[in-house]
């Protein structure tokens, strides 16, 4: 449970950092996101999920990070 809470905290830090560093750029980027077609957003989401799963696999199951 400790690891899960730490992981959620890290995700929130990484999600909030761009808004603190450059809020104007984030506003422009979010405006561009609202103009993208839903299909393109879905593809980007699937790619992010697959990359996340791959990173988790590499971190947990392989010996590459030992």
C-alpha positions in Angstrom: 0.0 0.0 0.0 2.9 2.3 0.8 4.2 1.9 -2.8 0.8 2.6 -4.3 0.4 5.8 -2.3 4.0 6.8 -3.3 3.2 6.0 -7.0 0.1 8.1 -6.9 2.0 11.0 -5.3 4.7 10.8 -8.0 2.1 10.8 -10.8 0.4 13.9 -9.3 3.8 15.6 -9.1 4.6 14.8 -12.7 1.1 15.9 -13.8 1.3 19.2 -11.9 4.8 20.2 -12.8 4.0 21.6 -16.4 1.3 23.8 -15.0 3.7 25.3 -12.4 6.6 25.7 -14.8 4.7 27.1 -17.8 1.0 27.7 -17.4 0.6 29.7 -20.7 2.1 26.8 -22.7 -0.2 24.4 -21.0 -3.2 26.5 -21.9 -2.2 26.5 -25.5 -1.6 22.8 -25.5 -4.9 22.0 -23.8 -6.7 24.2 -26.4 -5.0 22.1 -29.2 -6.2 18.9 -27.4 -9.8 20.1 -27.5 -9.5 20.6 -31.3 -8.2 17.1 -32.0 -10.6 14.5 -33.3 -11.6 11.8 -30.7 -10.0 9.0 -32.8 -6.6 10.7 -32.6 -6.9 11.2 -28.8 -7.9 7.5 -28.5 -4.8 6.4 -30.4 -2.5 8.6 -28.3 -4.1 7.2 -25.1 -3.6 3.6 -26.3 0.0 4.4 -27.1 0.6 5.9 -23.7 -1.0 2.9 -22.0 1.2 0.5 -24.0 4.3 2.5 -23.2 3.3 2.5 -19.5 2.8 -1.2 -19.4 6.1 -1.8 -21.2 7.9 0.4 -18.7 6.2 -1.4 -15.7 7.2 -4.8 -17.2 10.8 -3.7 -17.7 11.0 -2.3 -14.2 9.4 -5.3 -12.5 10.2 -8.4 -14.5 13.4 -7.9 -16.4 16.9 -7.7 -14.9 17.7 -4.5 -16.9 17.3 -2.2 -13.9 19.0 -4.3 -11.3 
